């Protein structure tokens, strides 16, 4: 098995393309209503809760009920898919891993409320464009882009997608993904395999840790998107594009942790390093 796919690559061009990709990734990450704008994480139940700096009293009865309901005061407005919402509005029950975004304004500040289903629980996360972290965000350090970290990998599909339960950045929460197969690769004479989850389009996503985790890279996880395998089952894992998940930047994220088999014993000295700063905050307990 070939270990790397850097033969014939122009290193200067590779570095330029990586830099363009990473700058775009940073811009999306620090979007005015992205994860860096989240001001809180709330687990919904039958008792309505009000959100600091955002409209509405929110509650959710779960399956077999109306689902999530928001009750707005006379001076409060939300917008969902272009429709202005007032008074009491039933949002229903969301499927697992789905998210709905409702927008609002507060003077000159734009905001959004994410309603989502995670691990069988309903959450709301308000976001505001005046969150101090957006302006203070210093960028994320990364290893220099070395094409030697582009690793040839063979995709081995499971007979059937395999339900794979993984932990979360939030204690008490479990995520379950349908893993389609594993990616096998070699590095310096050793063979490794990573369980892959569905990615964007027909691509794959790998969550992993390695010997740099907790040393130079974020301890809990990193992720790398992988192109769909070709007809012979081969693809490339480009570890230079390993990125941090939102939980590396905020306490208000519910990111999945890697499955145990994706904890690599080798040092992947590529991709993003530990962020220089993060948003800290109190979160309520996951409902039993």
C-alpha positions, -999 to +999 in steps of 0.1 A: +000+000+000+014+034-009+018+056+021+018+092+006+006+108-025+030+138-027+050+127-057+051+154-084+034+180-062+046+216-065+052+225-029+049+262-034+016+258-052+004+233-025+012+259+002-007+287-017-037+265-022-037+254+014-034+291+026-064+300+004-084+271+018-075+279+054-083+316+051-118+308+037-123+282+065-114+308+091-138+334+076-167+308+077-157+299+113-158+335+124-191+344+106-211+371+125-237+344+133-215+314+134-203+293+163-181+321+177-213+342+181-231+316+204-240+331+238-254+301+255-265+264+253-299+255+268-315+221+271-353+224+267-379+207+288-415+213+297-407+244+318-403+275+295-369+292+297-359+327+286-326+333+268-303+362+277-301+387+248-326+368+226-364+368+222-389+342+235-397+317+262-388+282+249-401+248+259-402+213+244-424+183+253-406+160+229-421+132+208-459+127+212-464+164+220-464+196+200-426+195+203-409+228+207-429+259+214-418+295+216-439+322+233-431+358+224-440+390+242-458+418+224-425+435+216-407+404+204-404+391+169-386+362+152-383+354+115-383+318+102-379+312+064-390+348+057-421+346+079-424+369+109-434+350+140-453+366+169-472+354+200-471+316+205-456+295+177-453+257+175-421+245+159-427+208+163-404+179+168-371+179+149-354+148+136-320+139+151-291+162+141-315+186+124-312+224+130-335+253+124-324+289+125-347+318+135-334+354+131-340+385+151-327+420+155-318+440+186-313+476+175-283+474+151-273+439+163-284+409+142-290+376+160-302+341+154-315+313+175-305+277+166-331+251+175-316+216+172-319+180+181-288+164+196-286+129+211-323+127+215-325+161+233-337+195+221-314+225+225-315+262+217-284+283+211-287+320+207-261+339+186-254+376+184-232+395+160-219+417+188-204+388+207-169+400+219-152+368+208-159+376+171-138+408+172-111+393+195-107+360+176-069+358+169-071+330+143-060+294+146-024+283+144-015+253+122+014+232+111+031+243+079+013+226+050+035+196+040+022+175+011+039+145+026+008+143+049-014+135+020-019+097+026-034+072+001-062+053+017-084+023+007-120+025+016-133-009+029-172-007+031-191-026+058-217-051+047-243-027+061-238+008+076-228+002+111-245+023+139-216+037+159-222+054+192-196+081+203-194+104+232-197+142+231-179+173+243-209+176+267-210+150+295-240+127+294-247+131+256-242+104+231-242+107+193-249+078+170-237+078+133-242+053+106-206+044+096-204+032+060-169+016+063-133+022+073-103+038+056-071+018+057-037+035+052+000+029+059+024+053+075+062+046+078+057+009+075+027+006+099-009+000+089-038+018+104-076+019+099-101+047+107-138+044+109-154+069+085-187+087+089-208+102+061-195+136+050-207+163+026-223+150-005-208+116-013-176+123+007-165+109+041-157+125+074-131+111+099-129+121+136-096+113+152-071+120+179-033+112+177-001+116+197-002+154+193-036+156+209-034+176+242+002+186+233+001+208+202-034+200+190-068+201+206-071+172+231-107+160+224-108+157+186-100+169+151-118+162+119-107+157+083-130+156+052-122+129+027-132+128-010-154+099-021-134+069-031-128+061-068-142+030-085-113+010-072-120+021-036-090+045-033-090+080-020-066+104-002-066+116+034-051+151+034-041+155+071-029+191+063-066+199+062-074+185+096-095+210+114-108+218+149-144+212+157-165+240+173-159+225+208-123+237+205-135+273+206-166+273+228-182+256+258-215+258+240-208+230+214-220+194+215-193+180+191-189+142+188-158+125+200-139+100+179-147+063+182-120+045+202-105+029+171-098+063+157-073+072+184-041+070+165-008+062+183+012+082+158+018+120+158-001+136+129+020+168+127-003+184+102-034+206+102-048+229+128-033+232+163-049+241+196-067+275+194-052+304+212-085+313+230-120+301+236-154+311+249-162+299+284-196+297+299-220+277+322-243+252+306-272+233+321-271+196+327-283+172+299-318+161+309-320+125+321 
